[in-house]
Amino acid sequence: MTTYVLVPGFWLGAWVWDEVAAELRASGHDVVAVDLLGPTAEAHVDEVLAALDGHSAVVLVGHSGGGPVVAAVAERAREQVSHLVFVDSGPLPDGVAQIDFTPPAAQGWTREQIAANGGRYPMPSRAEFDELGTSTAGLDDETFARLRGRSRPEPAGVVTGPIRRGAPDPSLPRTVVACSFTAADVAGLIGAGVPGFAEMGGPEWSFVELPTGHWPMVSEPGALAAVLARST
């Protein structure tokens, strides 16, 4: 039996993993899905560290904005983590915030949204995601509306605040589940030395393609659970 700790991305809670968690539990695994409620990205790291308490040999999984969080967690609790999985995500360099990883126009739009919503960043509409370049493929309009209806705005500190990184342990296996991009896309970015991708070039990194949109735990939960079940 393997213990999986599942970390959601922006706007969503532990509930977004329900179908994936059910699949893993049906196969005899232990699953802990985490709610990230803190006001800063560093607070989210602390929340995941708390979720690891009492567990060992954990497969730690981060989706989207949860990816940089689990990267930092694994560096601070290496002895408890046996495999690190990034779902349509990856790590960010030390001192880089999530907003810094987006183009200047998207950064400006995001800051406008935060200012207009009392210091919080609400989940964009489907049309806004299209403009931002985030794929909603695999979700029909009803499913996307339900997803967005359950969302909660992210505090500005989560979006604009960096996470402190340590030294990655090259003995820790890392897997990227590529859903809205391909392994070839990542290879090109690694080769170009793009921050956030450059560190993915080591032998500890592997890539699995699961072609769908940015939320595979909703659009392809069974397939995602199968990928995670192999990350032991």
C-alpha positions, 0 to 999 in steps of 0.5 A, a space after each residue: 500500500 502506498 500513501 498519496 498526498 494530493 495537493 490542488 492548484 489555484 482556486 480548488 480544494 481537496 474535493 477536486 481529487 475525489 474521483 482520483 482518490 476513490 480510484 486509488 483507495 479502491 486499489 488499496 492505497 491510502 490517500 490524503 487530499 489537502 485543502 490549501 487555505 493559507 494567505 501566502 504561498 509559503 503558508 501553503 507549504 506549511 499546510 502540506 508539511 502538516 499533512 505529511 505528519 505521521 506518513 512516510 514513503 509518500 507519493 507527493 502530487 501537486 497540480 498546477 499552482 500546487 506544483 511549486 508548493 510540493 517541490 519546496 515541501 519535498 526539499 524540507 521533508 525529503 525523508 518522508 517523500 518517495 516520489 514527487 509528481 507534477 500534474 500539468 505543472 512543475 517547480 519554480 526557481 527560488 524567489 519566483 512567484 507564480 505570477 512571475 511565470 506568466 507573460 507581462 500582459 497576463 501579469 497585468 491582467 491578474 493584478 487588475 483582477 486582484 485589485 478589483 476583488 479586494 486583494 483576491 484573485 477569482 477563478 477566470 471564466 472559460 473565455 478568460 482562460 482561453 485568452 490566458 492560454 490555459 486549456 479547458 479541453 476535456 470539460 464540457 460547459 456544465 462541468 466547467 461551470 460546476 468546477 468554477 462554481 465551487 472555486 474560491 478566490 486565491 489571496 494575493 499573497 499566494 499568487 504574487 508571493 514566492 516560495 523559498 526553495 532549498 537544494 533538490 535531492 537528485 535521488 528523489 524520482 520526479 514525474 511530470 504528467 503532461 496534459 495541456 503540453 507535451 514532453 517534446 514541449 518540455 524538452 525544448 524549454 529545458 534545452 533553452 534553459 527556461 526557468 522552471 524547466 531547466 532543472 527538469 533535465 536530470 535523470 531523476 525526471 520522467 514524463 508521462 503524457 495524458 492528453 487532456 486539458 489542465 484539469 485531468 483529475 476532472 476530465 480523466 480521473 481514471 487515467 490520472 489515477 492509473 498514472 499515479 498508481 505507477 508512481 510508487 
